[in-house]
Amino acid sequence: MKIGILTDIHNNVVALDAVLQEFDKQNCNKIVCAGDIIGIGPYPEETVQKVMTIPNLIAVRGNHEKYLLEGMPSKYPNDEGMGYEEMEHHKWEHGRLTKSSIDFLSGLPYRVDFNEFGKNISVMHYCMNDRNQYVNYTPHPTESNLLSLFPEPGQDIVIYGHDHTGTICHSKNKWFINSGSLGCPANEINIARAAILEITENGNVSVQSIEVKYDVSKVLEDIERLKYPDSEEI
């Protein structure tokens, strides 16, 4: 069983297309997305519609879906650290999503648990409290940090995102997999990141990070062309 893992697509359908082609070449049986399909990039509607076509998809909502579905700050300062330009950006992207895209995103849960060949797998965007708030953000987490962030017993594999740098860690018979942001574009960085989780019938687990080249210049040109709110910072 091969499971393609991606997270933090962030409205970058160009990078997503490249990764999905690689997953197809690698004969992935299933794809898991750990949230933040939207936000930041120039293609909100195109990205959601593309995600909707992925067969055997397991996906959860992230904080950017939460802004769409549950509201976002209207004043500054706020608990999200969101400035007024970022608020305007979210209004811009939300206004470009069709009803079918919003319906799809609204159907995403905060967490999915499933089992493959005896391995209990949990998918979530990040550590949450009982009010569905993302908490205890820890960039570049250590093994100890991860065991504290995701302490639940009975989990063999935790797939998460939010920290765009990515981390893959095997500790105390537990795997923590954050493939890193797939879609955040940057000047002269044409890499979309993802991972492939392989589980054999006898329960052996291996994880491979992958970096897929894509045409980042097109994404940057479209950001410049559209000049949407907060695009200069983005």
Salt bridges, closest charged atoms under 4 A:
ASP8 OD2 - HIS10 NE2 3.24
ASP8 OD2 - HIS164 NE2 3.21
ASP17 OD1 - LYS50 NZ 3.33
ASP36 OD2 - HIS10 NE2 3.51
ASP36 OD2 - HIS125 NE2 3.25
GLU70 OE2 - ARG61 NH1 3.09
GLU86 OE2 - HIS90 NE2 3.44
GLU88 OE2 - LYS91 NZ 3.05
GLU93 OE2 - HIS90 ND1 3.15
GLU93 OE2 - HIS94 NE2 3.73
ASP103 OD2 - LYS99 NZ 2.70
ASP113 OD2 - ARG111 NE 3.00
GLU116 OE2 - LYS30 NZ 2.40
GLU152 OE1 - ARG111 NH1 2.92
ASP222 OD2 - LYS218 NZ 3.06
ASP222 OD1 - ARG225 NH2 3.25
GLU224 OE2 - LYS227 NZ 2.46
